[in-house]
Amino acid sequence: MLTVAQKAVERLGDQWGAAAGPGGRSGHLRTNHTVFTIGVCDAGDIYLRNDVIGDVRHLPHVNANSSPDDIAEAVAAHVGDLY
């Protein structure tokens, strides 16, 4: 998921940063005191969690079998809609 986070940063701009999550099983996006976790749930769906407020969204149209580019595009589109 770090690769996904890095690819999402490329789409969102340099005010964002990317980091690996614990054990490399998730990725994080960071900006202005907001951290998002990108991960895969037990059903294989991709989720995006706003760690500050605890809001969790499953991203439509992508899953654990999707390419990192497709997942990053979905993450960037969702986060871009918020900010």
Contacts in CASP RR format, 6 or more apart in sequence:
PFRMAT RR
TARGET T0000
AUTHOR 0000-0000-0000
METHOD contacts of the structure
MODEL  1
MLTVAQKAVERLGDQWGAAAGPGGRSGHLRTNHTVFTIGVCDAGDIYLRN
DVIGDVRHLPHVNANSSPDDIAEAVAAHVGDLY
1 20 0 8 1.000
1 21 0 8 1.000
1 24 0 8 1.000
1 25 0 8 1.000
1 26 0 8 1.000
1 27 0 8 1.000
1 38 0 8 1.000
1 39 0 8 1.000
1 40 0 8 1.000
2 18 0 8 1.000
2 19 0 8 1.000
2 20 0 8 1.000
2 21 0 8 1.000
2 24 0 8 1.000
2 27 0 8 1.000
3 68 0 8 1.000
4 27 0 8 1.000
4 38 0 8 1.000
4 68 0 8 1.000
4 71 0 8 1.000
4 72 0 8 1.000
4 75 0 8 1.000
5 17 0 8 1.000
5 18 0 8 1.000
5 19 0 8 1.000
5 20 0 8 1.000
5 27 0 8 1.000
5 28 0 8 1.000
5 29 0 8 1.000
5 38 0 8 1.000
5 72 0 8 1.000
5 75 0 8 1.000
6 18 0 8 1.000
6 72 0 8 1.000
7 68 0 8 1.000
7 69 0 8 1.000
7 71 0 8 1.000
7 72 0 8 1.000
8 16 0 8 1.000
8 18 0 8 1.000
8 29 0 8 1.000
8 38 0 8 1.000
8 72 0 8 1.000
8 75 0 8 1.000
8 76 0 8 1.000
8 79 0 8 1.000
9 16 0 8 1.000
9 17 0 8 1.000
9 18 0 8 1.000
9 29 0 8 1.000
10 72 0 8 1.000
11 72 0 8 1.000
11 73 0 8 1.000
11 76 0 8 1.000
12 29 0 8 1.000
12 76 0 8 1.000
12 79 0 8 1.000
12 80 0 8 1.000
15 31 0 8 1.000
15 32 0 8 1.000
16 29 0 8 1.000
16 30 0 8 1.000
16 31 0 8 1.000
17 29 0 8 1.000
17 30 0 8 1.000
17 31 0 8 1.000
18 27 0 8 1.000
18 28 0 8 1.000
18 29 0 8 1.000
18 30 0 8 1.000
19 27 0 8 1.000
19 28 0 8 1.000
19 30 0 8 1.000
20 26 0 8 1.000
20 27 0 8 1.000
20 28 0 8 1.000
21 27 0 8 1.000
21 28 0 8 1.000
21 37 0 8 1.000
25 39 0 8 1.000
25 40 0 8 1.000
26 37 0 8 1.000
26 38 0 8 1.000
26 39 0 8 1.000
27 37 0 8 1.000
27 38 0 8 1.000
27 39 0 8 1.000
28 35 0 8 1.000
28 36 0 8 1.000
28 37 0 8 1.000
28 38 0 8 1.000
28 51 0 8 1.000
29 35 0 8 1.000
29 36 0 8 1.000
29 38 0 8 1.000
29 75 0 8 1.000
29 79 0 8 1.000
30 36 0 8 1.000
31 83 0 8 1.000
33 52 0 8 1.000
34 50 0 8 1.000
34 51 0 8 1.000
34 52 0 8 1.000
35 50 0 8 1.000
35 51 0 8 1.000
35 52 0 8 1.000
36 48 0 8 1.000
36 49 0 8 1.000
36 50 0 8 1.000
36 51 0 8 1.000
36 75 0 8 1.000
36 79 0 8 1.000
37 47 0 8 1.000
37 48 0 8 1.000
37 49 0 8 1.000
37 51 0 8 1.000
38 46 0 8 1.000
38 47 0 8 1.000
38 48 0 8 1.000
38 71 0 8 1.000
38 75 0 8 1.000
39 46 0 8 1.000
39 47 0 8 1.000
39 48 0 8 1.000
40 46 0 8 1.000
40 47 0 8 1.000
40 63 0 8 1.000
40 64 0 8 1.000
41 47 0 8 1.000
41 58 0 8 1.000
44 63 0 8 1.000
44 64 0 8 1.000
45 58 0 8 1.000
45 59 0 8 1.000
45 63 0 8 1.000
45 64 0 8 1.000
46 58 0 8 1.000
46 59 0 8 1.000
46 62 0 8 1.000
46 63 0 8 1.000
46 64 0 8 1.000
46 66 0 8 1.000
46 71 0 8 1.000
46 74 0 8 1.000
46 75 0 8 1.000
47 56 0 8 1.000
47 57 0 8 1.000
47 58 0 8 1.000
47 59 0 8 1.000
48 56 0 8 1.000
48 57 0 8 1.000
48 59 0 8 1.000
48 75 0 8 1.000
48 78 0 8 1.000
48 79 0 8 1.000
49 55 0 8 1.000
49 56 0 8 1.000
49 57 0 8 1.000
50 56 0 8 1.000
57 78 0 8 1.000
59 71 0 8 1.000
59 74 0 8 1.000
59 75 0 8 1.000
59 78 0 8 1.000
60 74 0 8 1.000
61 74 0 8 1.000
62 70 0 8 1.000
62 71 0 8 1.000
62 74 0 8 1.000
66 74 0 8 1.000
END
